[in-house]
Amino acid sequence: MMIWGLSIIAGIAAALVIWLYTPDRPRAELEATYLRAPGDLVQIAGLRLHLRDDGPRDAPAIVLLHGIGSSLHTFDVWSERLAGPYRVIRYDLPGTGLSGPDPDGIYSDERAISQLLAVLDQSGVSRATLAGNSIGGRLAWRFAAAHPDRVDRLVLISPDGYASPGFDYGKPPRVPVVLEVMRFALPKWALRPNIEAAYADPRALSNAVMERYHALLLAPGNRQAMLARMRQTVLVEPGPFLRAIQVPVLLLWGENDAMIPVSNAEDYLAELPDARLVTLPGLGHVPQEEDPAASLGPVLEFLTD
């Protein structure tokens, strides 16, 4: 009887796996939809990166860095409005969007900082403003601390960096085993609540943007890369790094951010020598996507004062 019961359970489990199975999408199909031009795929430091470089080459440069599970498309509207007075560079981190996975499988912050330096060098940019959202914000302030001669200003949009439950400084996190399932099963309906959580108003998440998030996570190798990046994230105690940053910093935070609460801004303000905070009423973790106009206004003011 017990064996019969276990057989039934195993059969149900197998049926669920088959029902929920979500294969990778062909890269050619994704590029046909989300690649603007073949020239936006570049080779930098041994990596195949999806990179967009807009605006006059002699204009002040600003580099836009997205968060985990996202892509350079999160800054589409910002880029349209910034390009002209600024040279706007944005790229998909390795293993996200249309960038291929890191061939060495290394997704540490140190690796990402060296890749950002390579992007600046290959683009001929000696100094730039860095604007980063979530882990993109963490990479921005870590880069500024490591390479102060290459940074003019920082815009940190709900930046990651301070340890939250499940994270300890100097140690990789314990990634729940259940997340391994996403390598095989990631239906859109299961992903949607996770993307909606980044919005203060889930109704602001359009079907087209939801489809983009889902489709690009299904690019070959991206799900494995996301899990590897999570496992290789070793947070450093931010204080010494932040205190070393002498350039002006704008902290931009949605007041209804449910992922990294706006109260975390006080930690940054206590350490950064030259920082100001602008909070955005009614917005969440990705204000550049949820309300591009409202979130870009303070940035333009910061860049020109």
C-alpha positions in Angstrom: 0.0 0.0 0.0 2.8 2.4 0.9 4.7 1.7 -2.3 1.4 2.2 -4.2 1.0 5.6 -2.5 4.5 6.7 -3.2 4.1 5.7 -6.8 1.0 7.9 -7.0 2.9 10.9 -5.5 5.8 10.3 -7.8 3.5 10.3 -10.8 1.8 13.5 -9.7 5.2 15.1 -9.2 6.4 14.0 -12.6 3.2 15.4 -14.2 3.7 18.7 -12.4 7.2 19.0 -13.7 6.1 18.2 -17.2 3.2 20.7 -17.0 5.4 23.5 -15.6 8.5 22.8 -17.7 9.7 26.0 -19.2 12.5 25.6 -21.8 15.0 28.2 -22.8 13.9 30.5 -25.7 16.1 30.5 -28.8 18.6 33.4 -28.7 17.8 34.3 -32.3 14.1 34.7 -31.4 15.0 37.0 -28.4 17.3 39.1 -30.5 14.7 39.6 -33.1 12.5 41.1 -30.5 14.8 42.9 -28.1 18.0 43.7 -30.0 17.9 47.1 -31.5 20.8 46.6 -33.9 23.4 43.9 -34.5 26.1 46.4 -33.6 24.7 46.5 -30.0 26.3 43.1 -29.4 30.0 43.7 -28.6 33.0 41.8 -27.4 34.6 43.3 -24.3 37.1 41.6 -22.0 36.2 38.2 -23.4 32.5 38.7 -22.9 29.7 39.0 -25.3 27.7 42.1 -24.1 24.5 43.7 -25.2 25.4 47.3 -24.9 23.8 50.5 -26.1 25.8 53.7 -26.5 23.6 56.8 -27.4 24.2 60.5 -27.6 27.2 62.5 -28.7 30.5 60.9 -28.1 32.0 64.1 -26.8 29.1 64.7 -24.3 29.5 64.0 -20.5 29.0 60.2 -20.1 26.5 58.5 -17.8 26.4 54.8 -17.4 23.1 53.1 -16.3 23.3 49.8 -14.4 20.3 47.6 -13.9 19.4 45.2 -11.1 19.2 41.4 -10.8 16.8 39.7 -13.2 16.4 42.9 -15.2 18.1 44.3 -18.3 19.2 47.6 -19.9 15.6 48.0 -21.1 14.6 49.1 -17.6 16.2 52.5 -18.5 14.6 52.9 -22.0 12.8 56.1 -21.2 15.6 57.6 -19.2 18.0 56.9 -22.0 15.7 58.6 -24.6 15.6 61.8 -22.5 19.2 61.8 -21.4 20.8 61.1 -24.8 21.7 64.5 -26.4 23.0 66.5 -23.5 24.7 63.2 -22.3 26.3 60.2 -23.8 24.3 57.3 -22.3 25.9 53.9 -22.0 24.0 50.9 -20.7 24.6 47.2 -20.9 23.1 43.9 -19.8 25.3 42.4 -17.1 26.7 39.0 -18.1 24.1 36.3 -17.8 21.2 38.8 -18.1 19.2 40.2 -20.9 20.9 39.5 -24.3 24.4 39.4 -22.9 25.8 35.9 -22.8 26.8 34.1 -19.6 30.3 34.7 -18.2 32.4 32.0 -19.9 34.2 31.4 -16.6 31.0 31.3 -14.6 32.2 34.1 -12.3 29.6 36.6 -11.1 31.2 38.3 -8.1 31.1 42.0 -7.5 34.8 42.2 -8.1 34.3 40.6 -11.5 31.5 43.0 -12.3 33.7 46.0 -11.3 36.5 44.9 -13.6 33.9 44.4 -16.4 32.6 48.0 -15.9 36.1 49.3 -16.1 36.6 47.4 -19.3 33.4 48.9 -20.7 34.6 52.4 -19.9 38.1 51.8 -21.4 36.8 50.2 -24.6 34.3 53.1 -24.9 37.0 55.7 -24.5 35.4 57.2 -21.4 37.8 58.5 -18.9 35.2 59.7 -16.4 31.4 59.1 -16.1 28.4 59.5 -13.9 27.2 56.1 -12.7 23.5 55.5 -12.1 22.5 52.1 -10.7 19.4 50.5 -9.5 19.4 47.8 -6.7 22.5 45.6 -7.3 23.4 48.1 -10.0 23.6 50.7 -7.3 25.8 48.5 -5.2 28.1 48.0 -8.1 28.1 51.7 -8.7 29.3 52.7 -5.2 31.8 49.9 -5.1 33.2 51.0 -8.4 33.4 54.6 -7.2 35.3 53.5 -4.1 37.7 51.3 -6.2 38.2 53.8 -9.0 37.6 57.3 -7.8 39.4 58.8 -10.7 36.8 57.4 -13.2 33.6 58.7 -11.5 32.1 62.2 -11.6 28.9 61.6 -9.7 26.7 58.8 -8.4 22.9 58.2 -8.7 22.0 55.3 -6.4 18.4 54.1 -7.0 17.3 52.0 -4.1 20.8 50.6 -3.9 21.6 47.2 -2.5 24.6 46.7 -0.2 23.6 46.5 3.5 23.0 43.0 4.8 19.4 41.9 5.1 18.0 38.7 6.7 19.8 35.7 5.2 22.9 37.7 4.3 26.1 38.2 6.4 29.1 40.3 5.5 31.9 38.3 4.2 29.9 35.2 3.5 27.9 34.0 0.5 24.2 33.6 1.2 22.3 30.4 1.5 20.2 30.3 -1.6 17.0 28.2 -1.0 17.1 24.9 -2.8 13.6 25.5 -4.1 15.0 28.2 -6.4 16.8 25.5 -8.3 13.3 24.7 -9.7 13.4 27.9 -11.8 16.1 26.3 -14.0 13.5 24.0 -15.3 10.1 25.5 -14.5 9.4 29.3 -14.7 5.9 29.9 -16.1 5.0 33.6 -16.5 2.2 33.4 -13.9 4.7 32.2 -11.3 7.2 35.0 -12.1 4.7 37.8 -12.2 4.2 38.3 -8.4 8.0 38.7 -8.1 8.1 41.4 -10.7 4.9 43.1 -9.3 6.6 43.3 -5.9 9.1 45.8 -7.4 6.2 48.1 -8.2 4.2 50.2 -5.7 1.2 49.8 -7.9 1.2 46.4 -9.7 -1.2 47.8 -12.3 1.7 49.9 -13.6 3.4 46.7 -14.7 2.4 46.4 -18.4 1.9 43.1 -20.2 4.7 44.1 -22.6 7.2 44.7 -19.7 6.1 41.5 -18.0 6.7 39.6 -21.2 10.1 41.1 -21.6 11.2 40.1 -18.1 10.0 36.6 -18.6 11.4 36.2 -22.1 14.9 37.4 -21.2 15.1 35.3 -18.1 14.6 32.4 -20.5 17.6 33.3 -22.6 20.0 30.4 -22.8 22.1 30.3 -19.6 20.4 33.2 -17.9 18.6 31.3 -15.2 21.7 29.4 -14.2 23.7 32.7 -14.2 21.1 34.3 -11.9 21.5 31.5 -9.4 25.3 31.7 -9.7 25.2 35.4 -9.1 23.1 35.0 -6.0 25.4 32.3 -4.6 28.6 34.4 -5.4 27.3 37.6 -3.8 29.5 38.3 -0.8 28.6 41.6 0.8 31.2 43.8 2.3 30.6 46.1 5.2 29.7 49.3 3.3 31.0 51.9 5.7 34.7 52.0 4.7 33.8 52.0 1.0 31.1 54.7 1.3 33.3 57.0 3.4 35.9 56.9 0.7 33.5 58.3 -2.0 34.1 62.0 -2.3 31.9 62.7 -5.4 28.4 64.0 -5.0 25.8 61.3 -4.6 22.0 61.4 -5.2 20.0 58.7 -3.3 16.8 58.1 -5.2 14.2 56.0 -3.4 10.6 55.0 -3.9 8.7 55.7 -0.7 6.8 52.4 -1.2 9.8 50.2 -2.0 8.9 46.8 -0.6 12.2 45.2 -1.5 14.8 47.6 0.0 12.9 50.0 2.3 13.5 53.7 2.1 14.6 53.6 5.8 17.9 52.1 4.5 18.7 55.5 3.1 19.7 56.7 6.6 22.6 54.2 6.6 24.0 55.7 3.4 23.5 59.3 4.5 25.4 58.5 7.7 28.5 57.3 5.8 28.6 59.2 2.4 30.5 62.5 2.7 28.4 64.3 0.1 24.9 62.8 -0.4 21.4 64.0 -0.6 18.2 61.9 -0.6 15.1 62.4 -2.8 12.1 60.2 -2.0 9.5 59.4 -4.6 5.9 59.2 -3.3 3.8 56.3 -4.6 6.7 54.5 -6.2 8.5 51.2 -5.5 11.8 49.6 -6.2 12.1 50.4 -9.9 11.0 54.0 -10.2 12.8 54.5 -13.5 10.3 51.9 -14.9 7.2 52.6 -12.9 7.2 56.4 -13.5 10.2 57.5 -15.6 9.3 61.2 -15.7 8.9 61.5 -11.9 12.1 59.7 -11.2 14.2 61.4 -13.8 13.3 64.9 -12.8 15.5 64.9 -9.6 18.3 63.2 -11.6 18.4 66.0 -14.2 18.4 68.6 -11.5 21.3 66.8 -9.7 23.3 66.5 -12.9 23.0 70.2 -13.7 23.4 71.9 -10.3 
